[in-house]
Amino acid sequence: MSQSPLKKDLALRIGLAARELPDTDAARLLAVLGDAIGLPPTAGKLATLTVKGLKSALDGELDGIDVEHLKSALGYLKGENGLSSDPLPPVEPYADGDMPNSIRVACASNKAEKLDGHFGSCKRFLVYQVSQSAVRLVDIREVDEREAVDDKNGYRASLIRDCQILFIASIGGPAAAKVVRVGVHPIKKPQMGEARDELVALQAVIGDDAPPWLAKVMGQSPEERIRFEAEKVPA
């Protein structure tokens, strides 16, 4: 006898929980839940699930997963986290040349203006133009999984190919290679938080005194970067 389909609210919980875990989709998480509490999952079964139980079921599926990600996923599974979507921030007008000496930064996101997404499962990329004096949200790029049938990582990388930096909660090796291949520098931020907080921190190191990796990302010539390094070497 076939299993009855999941109720809409439970399916939504599982989908949102999957987005809190790196490189995980709803089908994969459903299989994990089958090992942890049995199928089909019900509200009653999910209420008994613990962080320890979820982590144990995930062993072998995800290595070194952060406890905070597990807690967040469990909150969705149990219905403790709100299921409604937070409103997206407004996009600000931008034209090429508006912000001299700026760089373009993508942030993997699931909620509002949060930097809380894993590369392989985030809902969208928030795209900012960042200079020493300003941070401007210039685009919001939604992920359409229907476009990623043949190459999920390649499709996602193509959405941000005009950026220089990508902030993500986590990213696997093969995915990172695809991102680097399109000229984007990925940076993991596993603690997650507000996207603008990370961008303000980035602003502090943009400019003539940028570290070598950022100077390269910003397009400074090798001569400029070598001069910077020479100036930092004590006499």
N, C-alpha and C positions, 0 to 999 in steps of 0.2 A: 504494500500500500504506500503510495507516495506521501511525502510529508506535506502538510499544509503550508502555504506561503507565509512568510513572516508578516506580522502586523506592521502597519506603516510606521508607527512610532518606534518599534524595536529596530526595524530596518534603518531608520534614520539615526538612532543611537549608535548602531554598529558602524554605519558609514562615517559618522563624525569621530567616533573613537579611532577608527582606522587612520584617519588623517593625523592623529596625534602620534602615530608610531612611524618610524622611518621605513620607507619603501614597502608599505603595507596597504593593500586595498581591502574592501569589505569582504570579498570572497576568501582571502587569506585569513583574515581575522575570524571569520565565521568557522573556518576549519579549526583554528586554534581553540575557539570557544567549545567546539565539539569535544575536543580532548579534555577541556577543563571542567565543563558542566553538563555535557551531553547535548544532543540535538533533538528537537529544535530548541533554541534558547528561549526562555520565557522571562518575564519581569521577575518572577519569584526566584528562578535560578540565578539570574544576574545579580540579584540582591545579595546572594551568598558569596559572590566572588570577591576575593581579596587581592591586594597588590602581589602578595606572595604567590597566590594561586595563579594569577595571570602571568607573572614572571616565569613560574615553573612551566606553564603550558607553552610559553614562547621560547624556552630554551631550545637551541638548535635552529630556531627560526630567525632570531635576531640576536646578534652578539653585542654585549656591552650596552644594552639599552638603558637610558637614564631613568632613574626612579621617578623624576618629575613628569616625564612623558607617560609612564605607566599610570601614575596617579590621575593625570588629566584624562587619559583614555578610559580609565575605570569610572571616573566621574560621569562621563557621557554614557557608558554602558548601564550605569545604575540610575540614570536620569537625574543625577544631582547637578550636572551642568546644564545651563539653559540650552534648549534646542533651537531657539530662534536665532537668526543671523543678525549680528551687529551691523549697523549701517556702515557703508563704505565711506571713506573720506572723500571730499571733493577733489577732482583733478584741477590743477592750476594751469592757466595758459602758459605756453612756452613756445618760442621760435628759436631756431638756430642762431647763435650769436648773442642771445639775451644775457647769458651768464658766462663771461669770459673766464678762462682757466678753470672751468668746472669739469666734473666727471659725471658719468651716468651710472647709477647704482640700482640694482634690482634686489628686492627683498621677498623671499618666499613667505606667503601669508595665507592664513585660513580665516581669520576674524579681524574685522575692522582694520586698524592700522598697526596690527601686530606683526612682529617678526617671529612667527611661530610655526613655519611650514618646513616640512622635509621635501627635498627636491623631487622625489618620486611620487609624492602624494599631495602636495599643496594644491589648494584651489586656484590660486592666482599668484602673479608676481606684481608687486607694487614697484613702480619705476620712478626714481627720483633723479633730478639734476642737483648736484651738490657742489658748492664753491665754499671758499673760506667765509663768506658773508651770508650765504643763503642756502636753504634747503627747499626744493620745490617738487611736489608730487606731479609728474607730468603725464603719467599714464597708469592704467590698471589693466593688466593683461590676464584675462580668464583662461584657465586651462580647459580645453575641450578634448576629453579622452577619446572621442571618436576620430580625432585627427592623429592619434598616436598608436594606431594598430600595429604598424610594422616596426616602429622604433620609438618607444616612449621617451627614452632619454634624449635622443636626437631631436624629437619634436619639442620637448620642453626647452632644450638648449637654444633652439631656433627662435623661441619667443623672446629671448633676452640677448640676442647676438649683437645688438647695438650698444650694450652696456659694457663697462669696464670691470665692474665688481659685482659679485653676487653674494649676499648674506643669506645663509640657510641654517636651519636647526641641525640638519645632518645631510650627508650625501655620501653615496658609495663610490668606490674607486672607478668602476666603469662609467658611471654618470659624471663624475668629476672630469674624467678624460674627455667626454663629449663637450662639457662646458669649456674647458681649456682650449679645445680645438676650435671653438668659434671666437676665441680671443677674450674670454671672460675669466677673471680671477675669483675662484670660489673661496669663501671664508666661512667656517662653521661658527655658529653662535648657539651652542646647545642650551644655554641658560634661557634663551628666548626672552621676550619682552616687547617693549614699544619700539617700532622701527625707527622713529625719529631720535630716540635716545642713542642708538648706534650711529646714526648719521651725524648727530652733533659731535660725538666722540671722533668720528672720521674727520670732521671739519677742522679739528684741532691740529691735525697733522698734514693737512693739504697746504701746499705752498712751497717756497724755496727750501724749507727744511724737511720736506717729506722724506720718509725712509726710502731706501733704494727700491724696494718692491713697489711702493706706491708711485714713486717718481717714474718708474718704467711704465706702470699702468696709465699714468697721466700723459705719457708720450714725451717725457723729457729725453733729450738725446743722451747717448752714452757719455759724451764729453761733459755734459752738465752733471750727470750722476757721478762720474769719476771725480769732478771738481768738488762736489759736495762731500764725498768720502774723504778726499785729501784734506779738506778743511776740518774734518772731525778728528783726524789723527793728531795726537799730542806731539809737540815738537820735542 
